[in-house]
Amino acid sequence: MNPPTARVICPTCKKSGDWFATPWGPFHSKRCKLIDRAKWLGGEHAISEPLRPEHPEKCAGALADEPLGHPKAGIIE
């Protein structure tokens, strides 16, 4: 029996699926990944505030069970 896979919502098109199993994860397709990249490069996406020294301590345990680079936000259980 295969372990259950996490269903993820594509940040661009909002479709749900196992996008980490694709080369474009967490995006649904190469097109969605390119759209997101263009938004970052064009300044539409931005980090809202600079990282402060207390941020790493606050977030240290938040993703301890998740692999590095695997965003918890957008995962449908």
C-alpha positions as CSV (number, residue, x, y, z in Angstrom):
1,M,0.0,0.0,0.0
2,N,1.4,3.4,-1.0
3,P,1.6,6.1,1.7
4,P,-0.9,9.0,1.2
5,T,0.4,12.0,-0.7
6,A,-0.1,15.6,0.4
7,R,-2.5,17.5,-1.9
8,V,-1.1,21.0,-2.6
9,I,-2.8,24.0,-4.0
10,C,-0.9,25.6,-6.9
11,P,0.0,29.2,-5.8
12,T,-0.8,30.5,-9.3
13,C,-3.9,28.7,-10.7
14,K,-5.2,27.3,-7.4
15,K,-5.7,23.8,-8.8
16,S,-5.2,21.0,-6.2
17,G,-2.9,18.0,-6.8
18,D,0.3,16.2,-5.8
19,W,2.5,18.9,-7.4
20,F,5.6,17.9,-5.5
21,A,5.7,14.8,-7.6
22,T,6.2,16.9,-10.8
23,P,9.3,18.8,-11.9
24,W,7.5,22.1,-11.3
25,G,6.4,21.5,-7.7
26,P,4.7,23.2,-5.9
27,F,3.3,24.5,-9.1
28,H,0.7,22.7,-11.3
29,S,2.7,23.3,-14.5
30,K,5.8,24.9,-16.1
31,R,3.5,27.8,-17.2
32,C,2.3,28.4,-13.6
33,K,5.9,28.4,-12.4
34,L,6.9,30.9,-15.0
35,I,3.9,33.2,-14.2
36,D,5.0,33.2,-10.5
37,R,8.6,33.9,-11.4
38,A,7.5,36.9,-13.6
39,K,5.5,38.3,-10.7
40,W,8.6,38.2,-8.4
41,L,10.8,39.7,-11.1
42,G,8.3,42.4,-11.9
43,G,7.9,43.4,-8.2
44,E,4.3,42.2,-7.9
45,H,5.4,39.7,-5.2
46,A,7.7,41.0,-2.4
47,I,8.8,40.1,1.1
48,S,6.8,42.5,3.3
49,E,9.3,43.1,6.0
50,P,13.0,42.4,6.6
51,L,14.0,39.3,8.6
52,R,14.7,40.2,12.3
53,P,16.8,38.2,14.7
54,E,13.8,36.8,16.6
55,H,12.1,35.4,13.5
56,P,14.3,32.2,13.3
57,E,13.6,31.4,16.9
58,K,9.8,31.9,16.5
59,C,9.7,29.6,13.4
60,A,12.3,27.0,14.4
61,G,9.8,24.3,15.4
62,A,7.1,25.2,12.9
63,L,8.3,23.1,10.1
64,A,10.5,20.6,12.0
65,D,8.5,17.6,10.6
66,E,8.5,18.9,7.0
67,P,11.4,18.4,4.6
68,L,13.4,21.5,3.8
69,G,11.8,23.6,1.1
70,H,8.4,21.9,1.6
71,P,5.9,24.8,2.4
72,K,3.3,23.9,4.9
73,A,0.9,26.6,3.6
74,G,-1.3,25.4,0.8
75,I,-1.3,21.8,1.8
76,I,-4.7,20.1,2.0
77,E,-4.8,17.3,4.5
